[in-house]
Amino acid sequence: MTGVRMDKWLWAARFFKTRALAARACELGRIECHGQSVKASREVRVGDRLQVKNDSGDFQVEVLLLSDQRGPALVAQTLYQETEASREARLKRAEERKAMPPFERWREGRPSKRDRRQLDRFRKWQTEPGTK
């Protein structure tokens, strides 16, 4: 086997759950090979350097093996080798995300019973004499 379709290899290497998602990422320019955007039909060869942007982060990998079949995660990890710089950058971004305070969206519609109780406690605290 000299080459495998890009979307098939990304799916087999478990960067994406489906081939359709892998193909869509190629269309959107989230997959680069040697610094150039690639189409889903481009063939991946051993030794190619890929930059993959997905929900898990940005990966810079070198293709070690080819496969067009999706297997266990341990087998998928043998298909590529991530660069040290890429691994460190991903871990750094993960730590930054953990350090950020959680964001709570405003709820749509009427407040729930729990929300009303919290509002009542807050209003009572505000109106009690001698408390500020």
C-alpha positions as CSV (number, residue, x, y, z in Angstrom):
1,M,0.0,0.0,0.0
2,T,1.6,3.3,-1.1
3,G,-1.1,5.7,-0.2
4,V,-4.5,6.0,1.5
5,R,-7.1,8.7,1.2
6,M,-6.7,11.5,3.7
7,D,-10.2,11.2,5.2
8,K,-9.9,7.5,5.5
9,W,-6.5,7.7,7.3
10,L,-7.7,10.4,9.7
11,W,-10.7,8.3,10.5
12,A,-8.5,5.2,11.0
13,A,-6.1,7.1,13.2
14,R,-9.0,8.2,15.3
15,F,-8.7,11.9,14.9
16,F,-12.4,12.0,13.8
17,K,-15.3,9.7,14.7
18,T,-16.6,9.4,11.1
19,R,-15.1,9.7,7.6
20,A,-17.7,12.4,6.9
21,L,-16.3,14.5,9.7
22,A,-12.8,14.0,8.4
23,A,-13.8,15.0,4.9
24,R,-15.6,18.0,6.3
25,A,-12.5,19.1,8.2
26,C,-10.5,18.8,4.9
27,E,-13.1,21.0,3.1
28,L,-12.9,23.6,5.9
29,G,-9.1,23.7,5.6
30,R,-8.4,22.3,9.1
31,I,-6.0,19.6,7.7
32,E,-2.7,20.7,6.3
33,C,0.1,18.6,4.7
34,H,3.5,20.2,4.6
35,G,1.9,23.6,5.2
36,Q,-0.8,23.4,2.5
37,S,-4.5,22.7,2.8
38,V,-5.5,19.3,1.4
39,K,-8.6,17.7,0.0
40,A,-10.2,14.5,1.4
41,S,-9.2,12.6,-1.7
42,R,-5.4,13.4,-1.4
43,E,-3.3,10.3,-0.7
44,V,-1.4,10.2,2.6
45,R,2.1,8.6,2.4
46,V,4.5,7.5,5.1
47,G,6.7,10.4,6.1
48,D,4.1,13.1,5.5
49,R,3.8,15.8,8.1
50,L,0.2,16.7,8.9
51,Q,-1.3,19.5,11.0
52,V,-4.7,18.4,12.2
53,K,-7.1,20.8,13.9
54,N,-10.1,19.3,15.7
55,D,-12.1,19.6,18.9
56,S,-9.3,17.9,20.9
57,G,-6.7,20.5,19.9
58,D,-4.1,21.1,17.2
59,F,-1.9,18.2,16.4
60,Q,1.3,18.2,14.3
61,V,2.1,14.6,13.4
62,E,4.3,12.6,11.2
63,V,2.7,9.6,9.4
64,L,4.5,6.3,10.4
65,L,2.1,3.7,9.0
66,L,-0.9,3.5,6.6
67,S,-4.2,2.0,7.3
68,D,-7.7,2.3,5.8
69,Q,-9.4,0.3,8.5
70,R,-10.3,1.6,11.9
71,G,-9.0,-0.5,14.8
72,P,-8.5,-0.2,18.5
73,A,-7.1,3.1,19.9
74,L,-3.8,1.5,20.8
75,V,-3.3,0.4,17.1
76,A,-4.4,3.8,15.9
77,Q,-1.7,5.5,18.0
78,T,1.0,3.5,16.2
79,L,0.0,5.1,12.8
80,Y,1.5,8.5,13.7
81,Q,4.0,10.2,16.0
82,E,3.1,13.6,17.4
83,T,5.9,16.2,17.6
84,E,7.1,17.3,21.1
85,A,6.3,20.9,20.4
86,S,2.7,20.0,19.5
87,R,2.3,17.8,22.6
88,E,3.6,20.6,24.9
89,A,1.4,23.2,23.3
90,R,-1.7,21.0,23.7
91,L,-1.0,20.2,27.3
92,K,-0.4,23.9,28.1
93,R,-3.7,24.9,26.5
94,A,-5.5,22.2,28.5
95,E,-4.0,23.5,31.7
96,E,-5.1,27.0,30.8
97,R,-8.7,25.8,30.1
98,K,-8.8,24.1,33.5
99,A,-7.6,27.2,35.3
100,M,-10.3,29.4,33.8
101,P,-13.5,29.8,35.9
102,P,-16.5,27.9,34.6
103,F,-18.9,29.8,32.4
104,E,-22.6,29.6,33.3
105,R,-25.0,30.6,30.5
106,W,-28.1,32.5,31.3
107,R,-31.1,30.2,31.2
108,E,-33.9,30.8,28.7
109,G,-37.4,31.3,29.9
110,R,-38.8,31.3,33.5
111,P,-36.5,30.6,36.4
112,S,-36.7,27.1,37.9
113,K,-37.7,26.5,41.5
114,R,-34.1,26.3,42.5
115,D,-33.4,29.6,40.7
116,R,-36.3,31.3,42.5
117,R,-35.0,30.2,45.9
118,Q,-31.6,31.6,45.1
119,L,-33.1,34.9,44.1
120,D,-35.2,35.0,47.2
121,R,-32.2,34.4,49.4
122,F,-30.3,37.1,47.6
123,R,-33.1,39.6,47.9
124,K,-33.6,38.8,51.6
125,W,-29.9,39.3,52.2
126,Q,-30.0,42.7,50.4
127,T,-33.0,44.0,52.4
128,E,-32.1,42.9,55.9
129,P,-31.3,45.9,58.1
130,G,-27.7,46.3,59.1
131,T,-26.3,44.0,56.4
132,K,-24.4,45.2,53.4
